[in-house]
């Protein structure tokens, strides 16, 4: 019955090899999944960074000019603006008003004759 014993040992060795191979395969697959997850996470982070960079580039390089023709369109446009955009708009308006006041005071000074000037 030596042949039966050898067959039994051979069969058990085959089963053991299959079990070890399955365990190792699972470990390798788990490692690949972990690496893949890291790659996916890295990809997500890179994608977010690229989107942020793209938004910044668009904000700094693209000027969209919208000219509302009615008060309703202006109200709608203001309703779509972010708080930062509204603050920037307020700053621009204040700068324009300050410039107008400066221009008006210069014009008034130029139009008024000097009191001590003598005409020839």
Biopython code that builds the backbone (N, CA, C, O; Angstrom):
import numpy as np
from Bio.PDB.StructureBuilder import StructureBuilder

atoms = [
    (1, "UNK", "N", (0.806, -1.183, 0.000)),
    (1, "UNK", "CA", (0.000, 0.000, 0.000)),
    (1, "UNK", "C", (0.854, 1.254, 0.000)),
    (1, "UNK", "O", (0.415, 2.351, 0.346)),
    (2, "UNK", "N", (2.029, 1.047, -0.385)),
    (2, "UNK", "CA", (2.933, 2.175, -0.496)),
    (2, "UNK", "C", (2.459, 3.149, -1.559)),
    (2, "UNK", "O", (2.617, 4.359, -1.399)),
    (3, "UNK", "N", (1.899, 2.661, -2.609)),
    (3, "UNK", "CA", (1.403, 3.508, -3.675)),
    (3, "UNK", "C", (0.252, 4.376, -3.168)),
    (3, "UNK", "O", (0.164, 5.547, -3.538)),
    (4, "UNK", "N", (-0.612, 3.843, -2.349)),
    (4, "UNK", "CA", (-1.730, 4.583, -1.779)),
    (4, "UNK", "C", (-1.237, 5.689, -0.854)),
    (4, "UNK", "O", (-1.760, 6.804, -0.859)),
    (5, "UNK", "N", (-0.220, 5.359, -0.060)),
    (5, "UNK", "CA", (0.358, 6.363, 0.856)),
    (5, "UNK", "C", (1.004, 7.492, 0.061)),
    (5, "UNK", "O", (0.828, 8.666, 0.387)),
    (6, "UNK", "N", (1.738, 7.143, -0.962)),
    (6, "UNK", "CA", (2.389, 8.162, -1.787)),
    (6, "UNK", "C", (1.357, 9.043, -2.492)),
    (6, "UNK", "O", (1.544, 10.255, -2.604)),
    (7, "UNK", "N", (0.278, 8.439, -2.961)),
    (7, "UNK", "CA", (-0.778, 9.204, -3.617)),
    (7, "UNK", "C", (-1.429, 10.159, -2.625)),
    (7, "UNK", "O", (-1.737, 11.307, -2.945)),
    (8, "UNK", "N", (-1.630, 9.646, -1.397)),
    (8, "UNK", "CA", (-2.226, 10.478, -0.361)),
    (8, "UNK", "C", (-1.314, 11.667, -0.051)),
    (8, "UNK", "O", (-1.786, 12.797, 0.077)),
    (9, "UNK", "N", (0.002, 11.410, 0.071)),
    (9, "UNK", "CA", (0.954, 12.477, 0.347)),
    (9, "UNK", "C", (1.000, 13.473, -0.810)),
    (9, "UNK", "O", (1.066, 14.685, -0.604)),
    (10, "UNK", "N", (0.963, 12.938, -2.027)),
    (10, "UNK", "CA", (0.981, 13.801, -3.206)),
    (10, "UNK", "C", (-0.271, 14.676, -3.257)),
    (10, "UNK", "O", (-0.194, 15.867, -3.560)),
    (11, "UNK", "N", (-1.411, 14.080, -2.961)),
    (11, "UNK", "CA", (-2.663, 14.820, -2.952)),
    (11, "UNK", "C", (-2.641, 15.894, -1.864)),
    (11, "UNK", "O", (-3.058, 17.025, -2.113)),
    (12, "UNK", "N", (-2.166, 15.563, -0.675)),
    (12, "UNK", "CA", (-2.071, 16.531, 0.415)),
    (12, "UNK", "C", (-1.075, 17.648, 0.081)),
    (12, "UNK", "O", (-1.305, 18.813, 0.407)),
    (13, "UNK", "N", (0.016, 17.284, -0.565)),
    (13, "UNK", "CA", (0.996, 18.291, -0.957)),
    (13, "UNK", "C", (0.375, 19.260, -1.965)),
    (13, "UNK", "O", (0.600, 20.469, -1.902)),
    (14, "UNK", "N", (-0.395, 18.720, -2.879)),
    (14, "UNK", "CA", (-1.076, 19.555, -3.881)),
    (14, "UNK", "C", (-2.075, 20.496, -3.216)),
    (14, "UNK", "O", (-2.162, 21.674, -3.562)),
    (15, "UNK", "N", (-2.833, 19.954, -2.248)),
    (15, "UNK", "CA", (-3.805, 20.776, -1.530)),
    (15, "UNK", "C", (-3.089, 21.852, -0.723)),
    (15, "UNK", "O", (-3.533, 22.999, -0.691)),
    (16, "UNK", "N", (-1.992, 21.495, -0.074)),
    (16, "UNK", "CA", (-1.207, 22.463, 0.699)),
    (16, "UNK", "C", (-0.648, 23.559, -0.193)),
    (16, "UNK", "O", (-0.681, 24.741, 0.151)),
    (17, "UNK", "N", (-0.143, 23.153, -1.326)),
    (17, "UNK", "CA", (0.400, 24.125, -2.269)),
    (17, "UNK", "C", (-0.690, 25.078, -2.745)),
    (17, "UNK", "O", (-0.471, 26.285, -2.851)),
    (18, "UNK", "N", (-1.855, 24.532, -3.027)),
    (18, "UNK", "CA", (-2.968, 25.372, -3.471)),
    (18, "UNK", "C", (-3.374, 26.346, -2.368)),
    (18, "UNK", "O", (-3.668, 27.510, -2.644)),
    (19, "UNK", "N", (-3.392, 25.875, -1.118)),
    (19, "UNK", "CA", (-3.774, 26.734, -0.002)),
    (19, "UNK", "C", (-2.754, 27.856, 0.187)),
    (19, "UNK", "O", (-3.126, 29.014, 0.378)),
    (20, "UNK", "N", (-1.455, 27.507, 0.133)),
    (20, "UNK", "CA", (-0.413, 28.517, 0.282)),
    (20, "UNK", "C", (-0.481, 29.511, -0.875)),
    (20, "UNK", "O", (-0.342, 30.719, -0.684)),
    (21, "UNK", "N", (-0.693, 28.990, -2.052)),
    (21, "UNK", "CA", (-0.794, 29.856, -3.227)),
    (21, "UNK", "C", (-1.986, 30.795, -3.092)),
    (21, "UNK", "O", (-1.883, 31.974, -3.430)),
    (22, "UNK", "N", (-3.103, 30.295, -2.609)),
    (22, "UNK", "CA", (-4.291, 31.129, -2.427)),
    (22, "UNK", "C", (-4.021, 32.218, -1.391)),
    (22, "UNK", "O", (-4.415, 33.368, -1.580)),
    (23, "UNK", "N", (-3.345, 31.854, -0.288)),
    (23, "UNK", "CA", (-3.021, 32.840, 0.745)),
    (23, "UNK", "C", (-2.095, 33.913, 0.195)),
    (23, "UNK", "O", (-2.325, 35.107, 0.391)),
    (24, "UNK", "N", (-1.056, 33.482, -0.487)),
    (24, "UNK", "CA", (-0.108, 34.441, -1.058)),
    (24, "UNK", "C", (-0.789, 35.318, -2.107)),
    (24, "UNK", "O", (-0.546, 36.522, -2.181)),
    (25, "UNK", "N", (-1.640, 34.697, -2.910)),
    (25, "UNK", "CA", (-2.364, 35.465, -3.928)),
    (25, "UNK", "C", (-3.237, 36.518, -3.266)),
    (25, "UNK", "O", (-3.303, 37.655, -3.735)),
    (26, "UNK", "N", (-3.909, 36.149, -2.179)),
    (26, "UNK", "CA", (-4.750, 37.097, -1.458)),
    (26, "UNK", "C", (-3.905, 38.240, -0.907)),
    (26, "UNK", "O", (-4.306, 39.400, -0.992)),
    (27, "UNK", "N", (-2.740, 37.926, -0.343)),
    (27, "UNK", "CA", (-1.854, 38.962, 0.184)),
    (27, "UNK", "C", (-1.415, 39.912, -0.936)),
    (27, "UNK", "O", (-1.428, 41.132, -0.767)),
    (28, "UNK", "N", (-1.036, 39.349, -2.056)),
    (28, "UNK", "CA", (-0.597, 40.161, -3.191)),
    (28, "UNK", "C", (-1.743, 41.031, -3.693)),
    (28, "UNK", "O", (-1.557, 42.213, -3.978)),
    (29, "UNK", "N", (-2.933, 40.435, -3.798)),
    (29, "UNK", "CA", (-4.086, 41.211, -4.249)),
    (29, "UNK", "C", (-4.427, 42.325, -3.262)),
    (29, "UNK", "O", (-4.757, 43.439, -3.667)),
    (30, "UNK", "N", (-4.344, 42.020, -1.956)),
    (30, "UNK", "CA", (-4.602, 43.053, -0.950)),
    (30, "UNK", "C", (-3.595, 44.197, -1.079)),
    (30, "UNK", "O", (-3.956, 45.370, -0.986)),
    (31, "UNK", "N", (-2.334, 43.838, -1.294)),
    (31, "UNK", "CA", (-1.316, 44.874, -1.479)),
    (31, "UNK", "C", (-1.617, 45.723, -2.714)),
    (31, "UNK", "O", (-1.502, 46.949, -2.683)),
    (32, "UNK", "N", (-2.003, 45.055, -3.795)),
    (32, "UNK", "CA", (-2.324, 45.791, -5.021)),
    (32, "UNK", "C", (-3.528, 46.707, -4.815)),
    (32, "UNK", "O", (-3.560, 47.831, -5.316)),
    (33, "UNK", "N", (-4.523, 46.210, -4.069)),
    (33, "UNK", "CA", (-5.693, 47.037, -3.787)),
    (33, "UNK", "C", (-5.283, 48.250, -2.967)),
    (33, "UNK", "O", (-5.717, 49.367, -3.249)),
    (34, "UNK", "N", (-4.439, 48.037, -1.942)),
    (34, "UNK", "CA", (-3.968, 49.167, -1.127)),
    (34, "UNK", "C", (-3.214, 50.167, -1.987)),
    (34, "UNK", "O", (-3.419, 51.376, -1.877)),
    (35, "UNK", "N", (-2.343, 49.656, -2.842)),
    (35, "UNK", "CA", (-1.597, 50.546, -3.729)),
    (35, "UNK", "C", (-2.544, 51.255, -4.681)),
    (35, "UNK", "O", (-2.379, 52.439, -4.974)),
    (36, "UNK", "N", (-3.531, 50.522, -5.157)),
    (36, "UNK", "CA", (-4.525, 51.116, -6.049)),
    (36, "UNK", "C", (-5.326, 52.192, -5.345)),
    (36, "UNK", "O", (-5.610, 53.237, -5.929)),
    (37, "UNK", "N", (-5.695, 51.948, -4.088)),
    (37, "UNK", "CA", (-6.432, 52.944, -3.318)),
    (37, "UNK", "C", (-5.580, 54.185, -3.115)),
    (37, "UNK", "O", (-6.067, 55.310, -3.223)),
    (38, "UNK", "N", (-4.309, 53.973, -2.823)),
    (38, "UNK", "CA", (-3.421, 55.118, -2.689)),
    (38, "UNK", "C", (-3.361, 55.891, -3.996)),
    (38, "UNK", "O", (-3.385, 57.122, -4.010)),
    (39, "UNK", "N", (-3.284, 55.159, -5.078)),
    (39, "UNK", "CA", (-3.223, 55.797, -6.379)),
    (39, "UNK", "C", (-4.510, 56.564, -6.653)),
    (39, "UNK", "O", (-4.471, 57.671, -7.190)),
    (40, "UNK", "N", (-5.647, 55.984, -6.288)),
    (40, "UNK", "CA", (-6.921, 56.663, -6.475)),
    (40, "UNK", "C", (-6.966, 57.920, -5.614)),
    (40, "UNK", "O", (-7.393, 58.977, -6.079)),
    (41, "UNK", "N", (-6.526, 57.811, -4.354)),
    (41, "UNK", "CA", (-6.515, 58.973, -3.463)),
    (41, "UNK", "C", (-5.560, 60.045, -3.991)),
    (41, "UNK", "O", (-5.873, 61.235, -3.966)),
    (42, "UNK", "N", (-4.398, 59.610, -4.465)),
    (42, "UNK", "CA", (-3.454, 60.566, -5.031)),
    (42, "UNK", "C", (-4.050, 61.235, -6.268)),
    (42, "UNK", "O", (-3.874, 62.433, -6.487)),
    (43, "UNK", "N", (-4.756, 60.442, -7.069)),
    (43, "UNK", "CA", (-5.404, 60.984, -8.259)),
    (43, "UNK", "C", (-6.470, 62.000, -7.900)),
    (43, "UNK", "O", (-6.595, 63.037, -8.552)),
    (44, "UNK", "N", (-7.244, 61.701, -6.853)),
    (44, "UNK", "CA", (-8.274, 62.645, -6.421)),
    (44, "UNK", "C", (-7.632, 63.947, -5.950)),
    (44, "UNK", "O", (-8.089, 65.036, -6.297)),
    (45, "UNK", "N", (-6.570, 63.825, -5.157)),
    (45, "UNK", "CA", (-5.886, 65.031, -4.656)),
    (45, "UNK", "C", (-5.314, 65.841, -5.818)),
    (45, "UNK", "O", (-5.432, 67.066, -5.847)),
    (46, "UNK", "N", (-4.702, 65.157, -6.763)),
    (46, "UNK", "CA", (-4.142, 65.845, -7.924)),
    (46, "UNK", "C", (-5.238, 66.520, -8.740)),
    (46, "UNK", "O", (-5.075, 67.648, -9.206)),
    (47, "UNK", "N", (-6.346, 65.825, -8.906)),
    (47, "UNK", "CA", (-7.472, 66.389, -9.654)),
    (47, "UNK", "C", (-8.000, 67.644, -8.974)),
    (47, "UNK", "O", (-8.280, 68.637, -9.646)),
    (48, "UNK", "N", (-8.141, 67.617, -7.650)),
    (48, "UNK", "CA", (-8.612, 68.795, -6.922)),
    (48, "UNK", "C", (-7.619, 69.948, -7.061)),
    (48, "UNK", "O", (-8.014, 71.099, -7.244)),
    (49, "UNK", "N", (-6.338, 69.632, -6.974)),
    (49, "UNK", "CA", (-5.313, 70.664, -7.108)),
    (49, "UNK", "C", (-5.356, 71.289, -8.499)),
    (49, "UNK", "O", (-5.251, 72.507, -8.644)),
    (50, "UNK", "N", (-5.509, 70.457, -9.511)),
    (50, "UNK", "CA", (-5.574, 70.965, -10.882)),
    (50, "UNK", "C", (-6.813, 71.826, -11.084)),
    (50, "UNK", "O", (-6.749, 72.864, -11.743)),
    (51, "UNK", "N", (-7.956, 71.394, -10.512)),
    (51, "UNK", "CA", (-9.174, 72.187, -10.626)),
    (51, "UNK", "C", (-9.004, 73.547, -9.961)),
    (51, "UNK", "O", (-9.427, 74.570, -10.499)),
    (52, "UNK", "N", (-8.378, 73.548, -8.783)),
    (52, "UNK", "CA", (-8.144, 74.808, -8.063)),
    (52, "UNK", "C", (-7.237, 75.722, -8.887)),
    (52, "UNK", "O", (-7.511, 76.914, -9.034)),
    (53, "UNK", "N", (-6.149, 75.149, -9.426)),
    (53, "UNK", "CA", (-5.230, 75.940, -10.249)),
    (53, "UNK", "C", (-5.947, 76.500, -11.476)),
    (53, "UNK", "O", (-5.732, 77.650, -11.859)),
    (54, "UNK", "N", (-6.792, 75.687, -12.082)),
    (54, "UNK", "CA", (-7.526, 76.120, -13.265)),
    (54, "UNK", "C", (-8.460, 77.274, -12.914)),
    (54, "UNK", "O", (-8.539, 78.256, -13.652)),
    (55, "UNK", "N", (-9.168, 77.160, -11.792)),
    (55, "UNK", "CA", (-10.062, 78.246, -11.376)),
    (55, "UNK", "C", (-9.280, 79.538, -11.156)),
    (55, "UNK", "O", (-9.709, 80.615, -11.571)),
    (56, "UNK", "N", (-8.125, 79.417, -10.496)),
    (56, "UNK", "CA", (-7.308, 80.609, -10.240)),
    (56, "UNK", "C", (-6.839, 81.235, -11.548)),
    (56, "UNK", "O", (-6.868, 82.456, -11.702)),
    (57, "UNK", "N", (-6.407, 80.396, -12.492)),
    (57, "UNK", "CA", (-5.944, 80.912, -13.791)),
    (57, "UNK", "C", (-7.084, 81.610, -14.519)),
    (57, "UNK", "O", (-6.901, 82.682, -15.095)),
    (58, "UNK", "N", (-8.272, 80.987, -14.489)),
    (58, "UNK", "CA", (-9.416, 81.586, -15.178)),
    (58, "UNK", "C", (-9.771, 82.908, -14.522)),
    (58, "UNK", "O", (-10.022, 83.893, -15.217)),
    (59, "UNK", "N", (-9.796, 82.946, -13.187)),
    (59, "UNK", "CA", (-10.133, 84.181, -12.488)),
    (59, "UNK", "C", (-9.154, 85.296, -12.828)),
    (59, "UNK", "O", (-9.556, 86.445, -13.006)),
    (60, "UNK", "N", (-7.881, 84.964, -12.917)),
    (60, "UNK", "CA", (-6.883, 86.003, -13.144)),
    (60, "UNK", "C", (-6.748, 86.397, -14.617)),
    (60, "UNK", "O", (-6.287, 87.499, -14.915)),
    (61, "UNK", "N", (-7.137, 85.525, -15.533)),
    (61, "UNK", "CA", (-6.892, 85.805, -16.943)),
    (61, "UNK", "C", (-8.140, 86.032, -17.792)),
    (61, "UNK", "O", (-8.033, 86.499, -18.926)),
    (62, "UNK", "N", (-9.307, 85.714, -17.270)),
    (62, "UNK", "CA", (-10.515, 85.837, -18.068)),
    (62, "UNK", "C", (-11.418, 86.881, -17.438)),
    (62, "UNK", "O", (-11.791, 86.768, -16.270)),
    (63, "UNK", "N", (-11.762, 87.877, -18.199)),
    (63, "UNK", "CA", (-12.697, 88.902, -17.746)),
    (63, "UNK", "C", (-13.959, 88.785, -18.573)),
    (63, "UNK", "O", (-13.932, 88.967, -19.790)),
    (64, "UNK", "N", (-15.046, 88.488, -17.922)),
    (64, "UNK", "CA", (-16.321, 88.388, -18.605)),
    (64, "UNK", "C", (-17.053, 89.692, -18.379)),
    (64, "UNK", "O", (-17.223, 90.145, -17.247)),
    (65, "UNK", "N", (-17.470, 90.271, -19.449)),
    (65, "UNK", "CA", (-18.150, 91.552, -19.370)),
    (65, "UNK", "C", (-19.637, 91.330, -19.614)),
    (65, "UNK", "O", (-20.048, 90.928, -20.703)),
    (66, "UNK", "N", (-20.431, 91.596, -18.591)),
    (66, "UNK", "CA", (-21.879, 91.457, -18.717)),
    (66, "UNK", "C", (-22.471, 92.836, -18.522)),
    (66, "UNK", "O", (-22.221, 93.496, -17.514)),
    (67, "UNK", "N", (-23.255, 93.265, -19.492)),
    (67, "UNK", "CA", (-23.851, 94.596, -19.423)),
    (67, "UNK", "C", (-25.367, 94.439, -19.320)),
    (67, "UNK", "O", (-26.049, 94.212, -20.320)),
    (68, "UNK", "N", (-25.879, 94.563, -18.100)),
    (68, "UNK", "CA", (-27.330, 94.465, -17.957)),
    (68, "UNK", "C", (-28.003, 95.667, -18.604)),
    (68, "UNK", "O", (-27.531, 96.797, -18.479)),
    (69, "UNK", "N", (-29.107, 95.415, -19.294)),
    (69, "UNK", "CA", (-29.786, 96.509, -19.977)),
    (69, "UNK", "C", (-31.028, 96.974, -19.225)),
    (69, "UNK", "O", (-31.607, 98.008, -19.559)),
    (70, "UNK", "N", (-31.439, 96.218, -18.214)),
    (70, "UNK", "CA", (-32.596, 96.625, -17.423)),
    (70, "UNK", "C", (-32.248, 96.512, -15.946)),
    (70, "UNK", "O", (-31.323, 95.787, -15.580)),
    (71, "UNK", "N", (-32.978, 97.220, -15.100)),
    (71, "UNK", "CA", (-32.732, 97.094, -13.652)),
    (71, "UNK", "C", (-32.941, 95.657, -13.154)),
    (71, "UNK", "O", (-32.268, 95.216, -12.222)),
    (72, "UNK", "N", (-33.867, 94.941, -13.773)),
    (72, "UNK", "CA", (-34.110, 93.552, -13.372)),
    (72, "UNK", "C", (-32.888, 92.684, -13.661)),
    (72, "UNK", "O", (-32.512, 91.838, -12.850)),
    (73, "UNK", "N", (-32.272, 92.901, -14.826)),
    (73, "UNK", "CA", (-31.074, 92.133, -15.179)),
    (73, "UNK", "C", (-29.935, 92.464, -14.217)),
    (73, "UNK", "O", (-29.169, 91.578, -13.838)),
    (74, "UNK", "N", (-29.818, 93.717, -13.825)),
    (74, "UNK", "CA", (-28.795, 94.114, -12.868)),
    (74, "UNK", "C", (-29.031, 93.436, -11.517)),
    (74, "UNK", "O", (-28.094, 92.934, -10.895)),
    (75, "UNK", "N", (-30.275, 93.426, -11.075)),
    (75, "UNK", "CA", (-30.616, 92.768, -9.805)),
    (75, "UNK", "C", (-30.292, 91.282, -9.881)),
    (75, "UNK", "O", (-29.757, 90.714, -8.929)),
    (76, "UNK", "N", (-30.610, 90.653, -11.000)),
    (76, "UNK", "CA", (-30.324, 89.228, -11.185)),
    (76, "UNK", "C", (-28.817, 88.972, -11.162)),
    (76, "UNK", "O", (-28.349, 88.009, -10.554)),
    (77, "UNK", "N", (-28.070, 89.841, -11.829)),
    (77, "UNK", "CA", (-26.613, 89.710, -11.864)),
    (77, "UNK", "C", (-26.019, 89.854, -10.466)),
    (77, "UNK", "O", (-25.154, 89.072, -10.072)),
    (78, "UNK", "N", (-26.481, 90.849, -9.722)),
    (78, "UNK", "CA", (-25.982, 91.047, -8.351)),
    (78, "UNK", "C", (-26.343, 89.869, -7.462)),
    (78, "UNK", "O", (-25.581, 89.518, -6.561)),
    (79, "UNK", "N", (-27.492, 89.257, -7.703)),
    (79, "UNK", "CA", (-27.916, 88.096, -6.918)),
    (79, "UNK", "C", (-27.027, 86.879, -7.125)),
    (79, "UNK", "O", (-26.949, 86.007, -6.259)),
    (80, "UNK", "N", (-26.361, 86.820, -8.264)),
    (80, "UNK", "CA", (-25.493, 85.681, -8.582)),
    (80, "UNK", "C", (-24.059, 85.880, -8.102)),
    (80, "UNK", "O", (-23.252, 84.952, -8.159)),
    (81, "UNK", "N", (-23.736, 87.080, -7.630)),
    (81, "UNK", "CA", (-22.359, 87.387, -7.242)),
    (81, "UNK", "C", (-22.037, 86.818, -5.863)),
    (81, "UNK", "O", (-22.901, 86.724, -4.991)),
    (82, "UNK", "N", (-20.779, 86.445, -5.693)),
    (82, "UNK", "CA", (-20.306, 85.962, -4.391)),
    (82, "UNK", "C", (-20.026, 87.169, -3.497)),
    (82, "UNK", "O", (-19.877, 88.285, -3.995)),
    (83, "UNK", "N", (-19.952, 86.957, -2.185)),
    (83, "UNK", "CA", (-19.628, 88.081, -1.287)),
    (83, "UNK", "C", (-18.301, 88.746, -1.648)),
    (83, "UNK", "O", (-18.166, 89.962, -1.512)),
    (84, "UNK", "N", (-17.329, 87.973, -2.101)),
    (84, "UNK", "CA", (-16.044, 88.539, -2.488)),
    (84, "UNK", "C", (-16.194, 89.438, -3.714)),
    (84, "UNK", "O", (-15.585, 90.505, -3.792)),
    (85, "UNK", "N", (-17.009, 88.998, -4.666)),
    (85, "UNK", "CA", (-17.230, 89.798, -5.870)),
    (85, "UNK", "C", (-17.964, 91.092, -5.524)),
    (85, "UNK", "O", (-17.659, 92.147, -6.080)),
    (86, "UNK", "N", (-18.920, 91.014, -4.619)),
    (86, "UNK", "CA", (-19.664, 92.209, -4.206)),
    (86, "UNK", "C", (-18.725, 93.190, -3.503)),
    (86, "UNK", "O", (-18.796, 94.397, -3.735)),
    (87, "UNK", "N", (-17.844, 92.668, -2.644)),
    (87, "UNK", "CA", (-16.881, 93.546, -1.949)),
    (87, "UNK", "C", (-15.963, 94.225, -2.954)),
    (87, "UNK", "O", (-15.669, 95.413, -2.818)),
    (88, "UNK", "N", (-15.504, 93.486, -3.964)),
    (88, "UNK", "CA", (-14.634, 94.071, -4.989)),
    (88, "UNK", "C", (-15.389, 95.139, -5.776)),
    (88, "UNK", "O", (-14.826, 96.179, -6.119)),
    (89, "UNK", "N", (-16.664, 94.879, -6.059)),
    (89, "UNK", "CA", (-17.476, 95.856, -6.773)),
    (89, "UNK", "C", (-17.640, 97.133, -5.951)),
    (89, "UNK", "O", (-17.552, 98.237, -6.487)),
    (90, "UNK", "N", (-17.876, 96.976, -4.657)),
    (90, "UNK", "CA", (-18.000, 98.146, -3.779)),
    (90, "UNK", "C", (-16.716, 98.974, -3.788)),
    (90, "UNK", "O", (-16.757, 100.204, -3.831)),
    (91, "UNK", "N", (-15.580, 98.285, -3.747)),
    (91, "UNK", "CA", (-14.294, 98.990, -3.785)),
    (91, "UNK", "C", (-14.145, 99.774, -5.087)),
    (91, "UNK", "O", (-13.688, 100.917, -5.084)),
    (92, "UNK", "N", (-14.530, 99.154, -6.190)),
    (92, "UNK", "CA", (-14.442, 99.834, -7.486)),
    (92, "UNK", "C", (-15.349, 101.060, -7.525)),
    (92, "UNK", "O", (-14.966, 102.110, -8.042)),
    (93, "UNK", "N", (-16.550, 100.918, -6.974)),
    (93, "UNK", "CA", (-17.489, 102.046, -6.966)),
    (93, "UNK", "C", (-16.924, 103.185, -6.118)),
    (93, "UNK", "O", (-16.981, 104.348, -6.517)),
    (94, "UNK", "N", (-16.384, 102.852, -4.958)),
    (94, "UNK", "CA", (-15.804, 103.883, -4.091)),
    (94, "UNK", "C", (-14.633, 104.580, -4.772)),
    (94, "UNK", "O", (-14.483, 105.797, -4.668)),
    (95, "UNK", "N", (-13.801, 103.804, -5.472)),
    (95, "UNK", "CA", (-12.666, 104.394, -6.180)),
    (95, "UNK", "C", (-13.160, 105.320, -7.289)),
    (95, "UNK", "O", (-12.606, 106.399, -7.499)),
    (96, "UNK", "N", (-14.200, 104.893, -7.990)),
    (96, "UNK", "CA", (-14.753, 105.732, -9.058)),
    (96, "UNK", "C", (-15.343, 107.015, -8.474)),
    (96, "UNK", "O", (-15.145, 108.097, -9.026)),
    (97, "UNK", "N", (-16.063, 106.897, -7.362)),
    (97, "UNK", "CA", (-16.647, 108.085, -6.735)),
    (97, "UNK", "C", (-15.551, 109.034, -6.259)),
    (97, "UNK", "O", (-15.671, 110.249, -6.415)),
    (98, "UNK", "N", (-14.493, 108.490, -5.685)),
    (98, "UNK", "CA", (-13.380, 109.332, -5.234)),
    (98, "UNK", "C", (-12.729, 110.016, -6.430)),
    (98, "UNK", "O", (-12.354, 111.185, -6.341)),
    (99, "UNK", "N", (-12.593, 109.317, -7.529)),
    (99, "UNK", "CA", (-12.021, 109.902, -8.745)),
    (99, "UNK", "C", (-12.892, 110.999, -9.305)),
    (99, "UNK", "O", (-12.385, 112.019, -9.772)),
    (100, "UNK", "N", (-14.212, 110.802, -9.264)),
    (100, "UNK", "CA", (-15.129, 111.831, -9.756)),
    (100, "UNK", "C", (-15.043, 113.076, -8.884)),
    (100, "UNK", "O", (-15.020, 114.195, -9.399)),
    (101, "UNK", "N", (-14.995, 112.893, -7.583)),
    (101, "UNK", "CA", (-14.888, 114.043, -6.679)),
    (101, "UNK", "C", (-13.601, 114.799, -6.947)),
    (101, "UNK", "O", (-13.585, 116.029, -6.949)),
    (102, "UNK", "N", (-12.526, 114.065, -7.171)),
    (102, "UNK", "CA", (-11.231, 114.693, -7.439)),
    (102, "UNK", "C", (-11.287, 115.469, -8.748)),
    (102, "UNK", "O", (-10.795, 116.595, -8.823)),
    (103, "UNK", "N", (-11.881, 114.877, -9.776)),
    (103, "UNK", "CA", (-12.010, 115.556, -11.074)),
    (103, "UNK", "C", (-12.891, 116.792, -10.963)),
    (103, "UNK", "O", (-12.582, 117.821, -11.563)),
    (104, "UNK", "N", (-13.983, 116.711, -10.207)),
    (104, "UNK", "CA", (-14.884, 117.853, -10.031)),
    (104, "UNK", "C", (-14.179, 118.995, -9.317)),
    (104, "UNK", "O", (-14.351, 120.157, -9.687)),
    (105, "UNK", "N", (-13.390, 118.681, -8.302)),
    (105, "UNK", "CA", (-12.706, 119.754, -7.577)),
    (105, "UNK", "C", (-11.627, 120.391, -8.452)),
    (105, "UNK", "O", (-11.399, 121.596, -8.347)),
    (106, "UNK", "N", (-10.965, 119.629, -9.301)),
    (106, "UNK", "CA", (-9.970, 120.184, -10.216)),
    (106, "UNK", "C", (-10.644, 121.096, -11.236)),
    (106, "UNK", "O", (-10.131, 122.172, -11.545)),
    (107, "UNK", "N", (-11.790, 120.670, -11.757)),
    (107, "UNK", "CA", (-12.510, 121.447, -12.751)),
    (107, "UNK", "C", (-12.978, 122.762, -12.157)),
    (107, "UNK", "O", (-12.876, 123.805, -12.803)),
    (108, "UNK", "N", (-13.487, 122.725, -10.939)),
    (108, "UNK", "CA", (-13.945, 123.949, -10.288)),
    (108, "UNK", "C", (-12.778, 124.907, -10.069)),
    (108, "UNK", "O", (-12.931, 126.116, -10.244)),
    (109, "UNK", "N", (-11.629, 124.390, -9.693)),
    (109, "UNK", "CA", (-10.455, 125.235, -9.467)),
    (109, "UNK", "C", (-9.955, 125.855, -10.771)),
    (109, "UNK", "O", (-9.480, 126.991, -10.776)),
    (110, "UNK", "N", (-10.059, 125.122, -11.865)),
    (110, "UNK", "CA", (-9.593, 125.639, -13.148)),
    (110, "UNK", "C", (-10.524, 126.717, -13.677)),
    (110, "UNK", "O", (-10.069, 127.666, -14.316)),
    (111, "UNK", "N", (-11.835, 126.584, -13.418)),
    (111, "UNK", "CA", (-12.807, 127.533, -13.935)),
    (111, "UNK", "C", (-12.799, 128.838, -13.150)),
    (111, "UNK", "O", (-13.048, 129.897, -13.726)),
    (112, "UNK", "N", (-12.522, 128.791, -11.861)),
    (112, "UNK", "CA", (-12.539, 130.004, -11.034)),
    (112, "UNK", "C", (-11.286, 130.813, -11.314)),
    (112, "UNK", "O", (-10.181, 130.275, -11.247)),
    (113, "UNK", "N", (-11.435, 132.127, -11.634)),
    (113, "UNK", "CA", (-10.249, 132.955, -11.899)),
    (113, "UNK", "C", (-9.527, 133.243, -10.592)),
    (113, "UNK", "O", (-10.129, 133.302, -9.520)),
    (114, "UNK", "N", (-8.253, 133.415, -10.713)),
    (114, "UNK", "CA", (-7.462, 133.752, -9.541)),
    (114, "UNK", "C", (-7.829, 135.177, -9.123)),
    (114, "UNK", "O", (-7.938, 136.072, -9.961)),
    (115, "UNK", "N", (-8.015, 135.369, -7.841)),
    (115, "UNK", "CA", (-8.438, 136.672, -7.346)),
    (115, "UNK", "C", (-7.311, 137.710, -7.503)),
    (115, "UNK", "O", (-7.589, 138.889, -7.721)),
    (116, "UNK", "N", (-6.083, 137.292, -7.397)),
    (116, "UNK", "CA", (-4.976, 138.243, -7.464)),
    (116, "UNK", "C", (-4.450, 138.417, -8.869)),
    (116, "UNK", "O", (-3.506, 139.180, -9.073)),
    (117, "UNK", "N", (-5.019, 137.742, -9.837)),
    (117, "UNK", "CA", (-4.495, 137.818, -11.205)),
    (117, "UNK", "C", (-4.940, 139.115, -11.864)),
    (117, "UNK", "O", (-6.067, 139.570, -11.667)),
    (118, "UNK", "N", (-4.064, 139.691, -12.629)),
    (118, "UNK", "CA", (-4.346, 140.932, -13.333)),
    (118, "UNK", "C", (-4.401, 140.606, -14.813)),
    (118, "UNK", "O", (-3.497, 139.980, -15.367)),
    (119, "UNK", "N", (-5.497, 141.050, -15.444)),
    (119, "UNK", "CA", (-5.630, 140.765, -16.875)),
    (119, "UNK", "C", (-4.852, 141.799, -17.665)),
    (119, "UNK", "O", (-4.811, 142.971, -17.291)),
    (120, "UNK", "N", (-4.247, 141.376, -18.735)),
    (120, "UNK", "CA", (-3.432, 142.291, -19.539)),
    (120, "UNK", "C", (-4.217, 142.976, -20.598)),
    (120, "UNK", "O", (-3.667, 143.776, -21.354)),
]
sb = StructureBuilder()
sb.init_structure("model")
sb.init_model(0)
sb.init_chain("A")
sb.init_seg("    ")
for serial, (resi, resn, name, xyz) in enumerate(atoms, 1):
    if name == "N":
        sb.init_residue(resn, " ", resi, " ")
    sb.init_atom(name, np.array(xyz, "f"), 0.0, 1.0, " ", f" {name:<3s}", serial, name[0])
structure = sb.get_structure()
